[in-house]
Amino acid sequence: MITSGGKMILNLAVQSRELGKKSERKNLRKSGQIPAVIYSEGQPGINISVPANEFLKLYRKSIREVAVFNLTLNGNDLQAIVKSRQMHPVSREFLHVDFLELHKGKELSLSVPIKFIGTPASIKEGGILEITVREVEVSCLPRHIPEDIPLNIENLNLGDTIYIKDLNIENVTIKDSGNIAVVSIHSPKAEKTTEDEETTDTVVEETE
């Protein structure tokens, strides 16, 4: 694992594979490999297999941030990010991984996690912290891919809300609607009033 320009770069050797049938993909997983595809703009996907144990170790290092994988395939290196993944609903094992190849000078879209920094002092006053968005969709050049979007929430007061439009990161365009609330501090009295109103409405409906 190395870092470059603030980004985490993870080295991983992968192998080519045939598309294969469902049973063949199951056998591949039993042998300790994960079926995967490398997608590239304007090109058909490249079917590969990824060593499960090694990939899992690297993936755990990149949880809650964006990491670039340096994939070695047939003696050639290419850089890619994890675009999507399929996991077993019970065991949580990786069943399939989609990589997106990075091309110098070409923008790409990806999801970037928000890193919340600090604890609002208003929580000590009884404020209730509500986080409604934990990642945002952005577009940028590969060299500007952020590991995360830092957001300091220490100075949030009761009744304050931070919206998508309040986020700012250099050389990155946030594609989500600016009017979406990211994090808020609610007054416990306001919470109780809302609950009381809902209870009153319910009683009226039952009486009818």
C-alpha positions as CSV (number, residue, x, y, z in Angstrom):
1,M,0.0,0.0,0.0
2,I,1.3,3.4,-0.9
3,T,-0.1,6.9,-0.9
4,S,0.1,9.5,-3.7
5,G,-1.1,13.1,-3.6
6,G,-3.1,12.2,-0.4
7,K,-4.9,9.2,-2.0
8,M,-4.5,5.7,-0.9
9,I,-3.2,3.4,-3.7
10,L,-3.5,-0.3,-3.2
11,N,-1.5,-2.8,-5.2
12,L,-3.2,-6.0,-6.3
13,A,-2.3,-8.7,-8.8
14,V,-5.3,-10.1,-10.7
15,Q,-5.8,-12.7,-13.4
16,S,-7.8,-12.9,-16.6
17,R,-10.7,-15.4,-16.7
18,E,-13.3,-16.6,-19.1
19,L,-16.9,-15.3,-18.7
20,G,-18.0,-18.9,-17.7
21,K,-21.2,-20.3,-16.3
22,K,-22.7,-19.7,-12.9
23,S,-21.4,-23.0,-11.7
24,E,-17.9,-22.1,-12.8
25,R,-18.1,-18.8,-10.9
26,K,-19.0,-20.8,-7.8
27,N,-16.0,-23.0,-8.2
28,L,-13.9,-19.9,-8.7
29,R,-15.0,-18.6,-5.3
30,K,-14.4,-22.0,-3.6
31,S,-10.8,-21.8,-4.9
32,G,-10.3,-18.4,-3.1
33,Q,-10.9,-16.1,-6.0
34,I,-13.6,-13.4,-6.6
35,P,-15.1,-13.0,-10.1
36,A,-14.7,-9.4,-11.2
37,V,-14.9,-7.1,-14.2
38,I,-12.8,-4.0,-15.1
39,Y,-14.9,-1.5,-17.0
40,S,-13.4,1.2,-19.2
41,E,-15.1,4.0,-21.1
42,G,-16.0,2.9,-24.6
43,Q,-14.5,-0.5,-24.1
44,P,-16.0,-3.9,-23.3
45,G,-15.4,-5.1,-19.8
46,I,-12.4,-7.3,-19.0
47,N,-13.3,-10.4,-17.0
48,I,-10.8,-11.1,-14.2
49,S,-10.4,-13.0,-10.9
50,V,-9.3,-11.4,-7.7
51,P,-7.5,-13.2,-4.8
52,A,-10.2,-13.0,-2.1
53,N,-8.0,-12.9,1.0
54,E,-5.7,-10.2,-0.4
55,F,-8.5,-8.1,-1.8
56,L,-10.3,-8.2,1.6
57,K,-7.3,-7.1,3.5
58,L,-6.8,-4.1,1.2
59,Y,-10.5,-3.3,1.0
60,R,-10.7,-3.1,4.8
61,K,-8.0,-0.5,4.8
62,S,-10.1,1.7,2.5
63,I,-13.4,1.5,4.3
64,R,-15.0,5.0,4.7
65,E,-12.7,6.5,2.0
66,V,-12.0,6.2,-1.7
67,A,-9.0,4.2,-2.6
68,V,-7.3,3.6,-6.0
69,F,-6.3,0.1,-6.9
70,N,-3.2,-0.4,-8.9
71,L,-4.2,-3.6,-10.7
72,T,-1.5,-5.8,-12.3
73,L,-2.9,-7.8,-15.2
74,N,-0.8,-9.9,-17.6
75,G,2.3,-7.8,-16.7
76,N,0.5,-4.5,-17.2
77,D,-0.6,-2.0,-14.6
78,L,-3.8,0.0,-14.6
79,Q,-5.5,2.1,-12.0
80,A,-9.1,1.7,-11.0
81,I,-11.6,2.3,-8.3
82,V,-14.3,-0.1,-6.9
83,K,-17.5,1.0,-8.7
84,S,-19.8,-1.6,-7.2
85,R,-19.8,-4.9,-5.3
86,Q,-22.1,-7.8,-4.7
87,M,-22.0,-9.5,-1.3
88,H,-23.7,-12.5,0.2
89,P,-26.6,-11.4,2.4
90,V,-25.7,-13.7,5.2
91,S,-22.0,-14.4,5.2
92,R,-21.1,-10.9,3.8
93,E,-18.5,-12.5,1.5
94,F,-17.7,-10.8,-1.7
95,L,-19.5,-12.5,-4.6
96,H,-18.5,-10.1,-7.4
97,V,-16.6,-6.8,-7.8
98,D,-16.8,-4.2,-10.6
99,F,-13.8,-1.9,-11.1
100,L,-13.8,1.3,-13.1
101,E,-10.6,2.1,-14.9
102,L,-9.2,5.6,-14.5
103,H,-8.0,7.6,-17.5
104,K,-5.8,10.6,-17.2
105,G,-7.6,13.8,-18.2
106,K,-11.1,12.2,-18.3
107,E,-13.6,13.0,-15.6
108,L,-15.5,10.3,-13.8
109,S,-18.4,10.0,-11.4
110,L,-18.2,8.2,-8.1
111,S,-19.6,8.2,-4.6
112,V,-17.4,9.8,-1.9
113,P,-18.1,9.4,1.9
114,I,-18.5,12.4,4.2
115,K,-16.1,12.4,7.1
116,F,-17.8,14.1,10.1
117,I,-15.4,15.8,12.4
118,G,-16.0,16.8,16.0
119,T,-18.9,16.6,18.3
120,P,-21.4,19.5,18.5
121,A,-21.4,21.2,21.9
122,S,-25.1,21.6,21.6
123,I,-25.5,17.8,22.2
124,K,-24.6,18.5,25.8
125,E,-27.6,20.9,25.9
126,G,-29.8,18.0,24.9
127,G,-29.6,18.5,21.2
128,I,-30.3,15.5,19.0
129,L,-27.8,14.9,16.1
130,E,-29.4,13.6,12.9
131,I,-27.2,12.5,10.0
132,T,-29.2,12.0,6.8
133,V,-26.5,11.8,4.2
134,R,-23.2,9.9,4.6
135,E,-21.9,10.0,1.0
136,V,-22.4,12.1,-2.1
137,E,-22.1,11.6,-5.8
138,V,-19.3,13.7,-7.4
139,S,-17.5,14.1,-10.6
140,C,-13.8,15.0,-11.0
141,L,-10.6,14.1,-12.8
142,P,-8.7,11.0,-11.5
143,R,-5.9,13.1,-10.0
144,H,-8.5,15.1,-7.9
145,I,-10.4,12.1,-6.5
146,P,-10.8,12.8,-2.7
147,E,-10.5,10.1,-0.1
148,D,-13.5,11.7,1.6
149,I,-15.2,15.0,2.1
150,P,-14.4,16.4,5.6
151,L,-17.2,18.2,7.4
152,N,-16.6,19.9,10.8
153,I,-19.8,19.8,12.9
154,E,-18.4,21.1,16.2
155,N,-20.1,24.5,15.9
156,L,-23.6,23.2,15.1
157,N,-26.2,24.8,17.3
158,L,-29.7,23.7,18.1
159,G,-31.8,24.1,15.0
160,D,-28.8,24.2,12.6
161,T,-28.8,22.3,9.4
162,I,-26.0,21.7,6.9
163,Y,-27.0,21.1,3.3
164,I,-25.3,19.6,0.3
165,K,-24.8,23.1,-1.1
166,D,-22.8,24.0,2.0
167,L,-20.1,21.3,1.2
168,N,-17.1,22.6,-0.6
169,I,-14.1,20.7,-2.0
170,E,-11.6,22.0,-4.5
171,N,-11.6,20.7,-8.1
172,V,-14.7,18.5,-7.4
173,T,-18.3,18.9,-8.5
174,I,-21.0,17.6,-6.3
175,K,-23.9,16.2,-8.4
176,D,-26.5,15.7,-5.7
177,S,-29.2,18.4,-5.2
178,G,-27.9,21.2,-3.0
179,N,-31.2,21.4,-1.0
180,I,-30.7,18.0,0.6
181,A,-30.0,18.1,4.3
182,V,-26.8,16.4,5.4
183,V,-26.8,16.8,9.2
184,S,-29.0,18.6,11.7
185,I,-29.3,19.4,15.4
186,H,-32.8,19.1,16.7
187,S,-34.2,20.4,20.0
188,P,-35.6,17.6,22.2
189,K,-38.6,19.8,22.8
190,A,-39.3,20.0,19.1
191,E,-39.0,16.2,18.9
192,K,-41.5,15.8,21.7
193,T,-43.9,18.4,20.2
194,T,-43.9,16.5,16.9
195,E,-44.6,13.2,18.7
196,D,-47.4,14.8,20.7
197,E,-49.0,16.1,17.5
198,E,-48.8,12.7,15.9
199,T,-50.3,11.1,18.9
200,T,-53.2,13.6,18.9
201,D,-53.9,13.0,15.3
202,T,-54.0,9.3,15.9
203,V,-56.4,9.7,18.8
204,V,-58.7,11.8,16.6
205,E,-58.6,9.2,13.9
206,E,-59.4,6.4,16.3
207,T,-62.4,8.4,17.8
208,E,-63.9,8.8,14.4
